[in-house]
């Protein structure tokens, strides 16, 4: 039985590219009766409204004041009616078999919470720049929450997610800068992810968007923008779903970013992850209680929470360094 699919397109001042994006969904090799297109016009000031009017009843349009891609995506998720949801940038396009491939992956893997594939990179005129974006670390299936703690490797335009888990990822919180990392982590918390070895999105690199090859200044801004979510993840992840090594790796990346940002943008860092010594001490106390009970992995998780609550607090990091050799390699959580 074929699943119904909602294609969600956040749109902001991309009238030039938007017709190609919508047309690529309408051209999918998938029953049109099962395919819903929801376009969220995020306060565009160009000809986007006029472009959307031309499609009539073929699409659903929601207009809202400009709030950014996460806010627009969240609105689309709330409005979508499909059993599965997929996302398309207003400046990108989908290959004709994109929906069919990812639906098949989820229908043949009923435990999977999300399916994703590869991307091709094209320029503003749709000329191919790179035929693949999937390096070795972007071709993974399995229980990937621990891997996603450290970095995101799943693009929003290349994924499909189950609406049955909507309460886990909707609404997208205001501290998120990138919706795809949020969606991938929340999906990974309830089931395995499945990789489809095919190009399922044509990502357009044209200078106006967040290019995949960020320069130094963009790289610094990227580090800063991810800090609130990095801390949220390390504070909220279920420690039984990840290994101590994975927690330690993610904390190390957090600390590396702190070191760079304290030197380059200390004001921005303080605004992004304000120190909370009281919260750090509370988590340290919980870690001590867990150690008294002999719950070493639980204690490790509490120490990580203490460390990210106050990036200048040395005691939890010292205790983590003592615990990690004992716990390293423990746990059955493995990325397939």
DAHU-V24027 format. One record per helix or strand. SS is the DSSP state (H for helix, E for strand). FROM is the first residue (numbers start at 0). TO is the last residue. If there is no record, write none. Layout:
ss;from;to
SS;FROM;TO
SS;FROM;TO
//
This chain:
ss;from;to
E;4;10
H;14;25
H;31;33
E;34;41
H;47;52
H;55;57
E;59;63
H;68;78
E;83;86
E;92;92
H;97;107
E;113;121
E;127;129
H;135;137
E;141;141
H;144;147
H;155;157
E;158;161
H;162;168
H;178;187
E;192;203
H;215;235
H;238;240
H;243;263
H;265;271
H;276;291
H;295;308
H;313;326
//
